[in-house]
Amino acid sequence: MKKILFFLGLLVFFNFQYSLFFKNNNVNDFIFLNKKNSELINKIIEITKKNDYLKNDIQELSSSTHALENFARYNLGLVKKDEIFIQVIKK
């Protein structure tokens, strides 16, 4: 009787080991998904920082005419009347 219970226990144990390593949702899937989750969290953090920077730029441009003028001059190349625009191209 003890031998039968021992072999049934071994059978159950090996069945659990098989499912743990070779079936769906196994250890390899867990490690892969954990790594993928970390990568996605890092991307989310990076995008959130960029989003905050852009929100600050939008708020600054909408609240100050001086900031809007500077943005237009430096980024869009706009000039006032009777001004000469010189663009320096670095090699």
C-alpha positions in Angstrom: 0.0 0.0 0.0 2.8 2.4 0.8 4.5 1.6 -2.5 1.3 2.4 -4.4 0.9 5.7 -2.6 4.5 6.5 -3.1 4.2 5.9 -6.9 1.0 7.9 -7.1 2.7 10.7 -5.3 5.6 10.5 -7.7 3.2 10.5 -10.6 1.4 13.6 -9.3 4.7 15.3 -8.6 6.0 14.7 -12.1 2.7 15.8 -13.6 3.1 19.1 -11.7 6.7 19.4 -12.9 5.7 18.7 -16.5 3.0 21.4 -16.4 5.3 23.8 -14.7 8.0 23.6 -17.3 6.4 22.5 -20.6 2.7 23.5 -20.8 1.1 27.0 -21.2 1.9 29.6 -18.5 5.2 27.9 -17.6 8.3 29.3 -16.0 9.8 30.5 -19.3 6.6 32.4 -20.1 6.7 34.0 -16.7 10.3 35.2 -17.2 9.6 36.5 -20.7 6.4 38.3 -19.6 8.2 39.8 -16.6 11.0 41.1 -18.8 8.5 42.5 -21.3 6.6 44.2 -18.5 9.7 45.9 -17.2 10.5 47.2 -20.8 7.0 48.5 -21.1 7.1 50.3 -17.8 10.4 52.0 -18.8 8.8 53.1 -22.1 5.8 54.5 -20.2 8.1 56.4 -17.8 10.0 57.8 -20.8 6.8 58.8 -22.6 5.4 60.4 -19.4 8.5 62.5 -19.0 8.3 63.7 -22.6 4.6 64.4 -22.2 5.2 66.5 -19.1 7.9 68.5 -21.0 5.5 69.1 -23.8 2.7 70.2 -21.4 5.1 72.7 -19.8 6.0 74.0 -23.2 2.3 74.4 -24.2 1.5 76.1 -20.9 4.5 78.5 -21.3 3.6 79.3 -24.9 0.0 79.9 -24.1 0.6 82.1 -21.1 3.4 84.4 -22.4 3.5 86.3 -25.7 7.3 86.8 -25.2 7.8 83.0 -25.1 5.6 82.6 -28.1 7.6 85.1 -30.1 10.8 83.5 -29.1 9.5 80.1 -30.2 8.4 81.5 -33.5 11.7 83.2 -34.1 14.0 80.3 -33.2 12.0 77.3 -34.3 10.0 78.6 -37.3 12.5 81.2 -38.6 9.9 84.1 -38.4 11.2 87.7 -38.4 9.6 91.0 -37.7 9.2 93.7 -40.2 12.5 95.4 -41.3 14.6 92.7 -39.7 17.2 90.7 -41.5 17.2 87.0 -40.8 20.6 85.2 -40.9 20.7 81.5 -40.4 24.0 79.9 -39.4 24.3 76.3 -40.6 26.8 74.2 -38.6 28.8 71.5 -40.3 
